[in-house]
Amino acid sequence: MTPSAESNAAAADVPRHERPRMPVSFFDDLYEHSEDPWSFASSAYEREKYAHTLASLGAPSFERALEVGCSIGVFTELLAGMTTELLAVDLSERALARARRRLQGRGGVRFSRSAFPEEVPAGPWDLIVCSEVLYYLDRDAFACAVERLRESLRAGSTVVAVHWREATRTYPLLGDEVHDRLLAGLGEWHVLDDRRPQYRLDRFEGA
């Protein structure tokens, strides 16, 4: 999720390393006021990033995939064409309602209101996509997320992470910080660094 819809919350005055994870209310408020607060369906940036992400996956198709932070389902719709079973999760039920409408009748796709990493099923997954979502986690939740990804990589998963690189006011982590931490925790599985000026993309391949 790019920060074009970022709020002017008081959290901007708190040192970044002390900020809690972004709450459900942050996302629900955004979706209450806009059908597509990050312009996923219309943004040229998003279209290019989606195409780049799909091209980076390293395999033509995956049996079981997990999309973390699916929002209104724009990328979900594209990813579903490369998967047999896709579980798309998000914190916001308002976002999920729009995603379900977008993919109504599409076989092999399930949606769940779940917090990553604590509430997401363990899998096994052939693919996990974390796009524009991990910088909403605080340090403790991020450490837990890395451990969950490590477990999946040990079991043979592919993990793809994509995040906006430019500065934000309120998020607990910056995009470059997210990817530096992923590399520190998952470096033995790292196979692709394909960064662009506005975002970073890294792929990790399990054994």
N, C-alpha and C positions, 0 to 999 in steps of 0.2 A: 504494500500500500504506500504510494508516494505521499509526501507530506503536504500536498496542496490543500488538504482539508484540515490541517492541524489547528487545534484550538489555541487560544491565548490564555490557557489555564495558568493558575498561580504556580504550578509545578515548574514553570520555566525559571523561577527564582531559586529553586532548590538545586544544589550541586548535582550534576548528572549521576554520579556514582551513588547518591543517596535516594534517587527517585524510585518509587514503587512501580510495579508493572502497571500498564494502562488498564483501567477497570472496564467492565462490561458497559457501564453507563457512558463512557467516552464514545464507544462505537454506536451504541443505540441512539444517542443524541444526534450523531452525524446522519444516521440512516432515517431518523425521524424528519430531518429537514431536507434531505435530498435522496432521490431514488438511486443515485450513483455518485456519492460524494468524492470519489477519486477519479471520476470520468473514465472508468475502466472500459466502457463500451465505445468511447469516442476518441480517446487520446492516442495520438500518433506515437508518443513515447511508449504507451502500453502495448500497442500493436507490434512495434519493433522488438520490445523486450519479450513478449510472448513468443514470437517467431524464433528469436535467439534461444530462448529457454527450451523450446521443443527440439530445436536442432542440436542442442547440447546434450541431450539425454543419453546418447551413446548406444541406444538399441531401438529397433523399429517399433517394438511394442513390449508391454509389461502385463503380467497376469494380474497382480494385486497391487494397487497403488493407493497412497495416502496423500491428499493435498491439505496442508495446514494453512488455515486462513483463507477460505475460498471466497469470502465476500458474496457478491451477487451472482457468482458463477460464470463470469465471462471466460476466464482461463480454464475453468472446470470443463466447459463445453469443448474446448480445443483438446484438452488433455484426455478427455473421455475417448477420443478417437484413437488413442494409442494404448488403451488399457482394456482388459476384460472386465475387471472389477475395480471400481474407484470409490473410495470413501473420502468425501470432502467435508471438512469440519470448520466451524467458525464459532466465535463467542456470541455473536449477535443473532438472535432469532429473527429480527427484522431482515437482516441480510440473507439469512437462510431461506426465508419465505420467498424472496425474489429469486434466489438461485433455484429453488424447487420449481418455480413457475417457468424459468428459462429452460430448464431441462426436463420439463414435464413429458412423460412418455419415453424418455431415453433409458434404455435398458442398461444394466450393469453399473448404475451410479446411485450411491446412497449419500444422504446428508445427515450430519449429527451436530447438535449444539454441544461442543466439547472444548474444554480448555487444554491447550497443549503446553507442557508435556504431561500434566497430571492425569487427565481424563481420557486420553486417546488410547484406543486398544493397542496392545503390544504387537499385533501382527500375527504371523510374519508378513512383511511387505517386500515386494520386489522393487518398489520405487517410493521414495518420500520426497515431496516437493515442499520447500519452505520459502515462499516468495513474499517479500515485503512484510514479514511478520515477526521475526525473531527480535527486532529492536524494540518491540513493545514489552519484552520481558525484563524484569529486574535481574540482578546478578545471581541470586539464588535460583530463580526459575530457569535462567539461562544455563546454569551449571547442570540442572536436572535435565534440561532438553538435550544437552550434549551427551549426557550419559544414555538417554533413550536412543539417540542416534547412533552412539557407539554400539549398543546392543543390536540394533538393526543391521549395522554394517558387519558386525561379527557373523551375523546369520546370512550375509550375502546380499543385502540391499544395495541399491543405488540411491544416493542422497544428492539432491540438487538444491542449492541455496542461492537466492537472488535478492539483493537489497540496494535501495537508493543510497547514494554516497554523500549527497550534499547535507549541509548542516540542518538540524531541526531544533526547535525550541524546547519541546516538552518530553520527547521520548527518552526512556532510560538509557538507551544505547544508540550509538551512531552506526551507520551501515558498515563503514570500514572496520569499526571495532567488532561488530558481529562476525565478520569474515576472518579477522585476525584471530579471534577466539576460537572459531571453528577450526582453523588451521592448527592452532595450538593443541586442541583436543582430539582432532580427527586426522592429523597430518599423515599418518601411515596409510590412509586410504585415499589420499588426495590425488586426483588424476587430471584435473582440468582447472586452470585459472584463466578465465576469458572475460576480463573486466573491460568495461567501457567507461567513458568520462562520467556518466551520470549514475552508473550502477555497477556492482560487482556480481559476478556469477562464478560459482565454484561447484565442481562435481566430485563426489567421493564414491568409490566403488568398493563394495565389500568383497571378501574372499569368495 
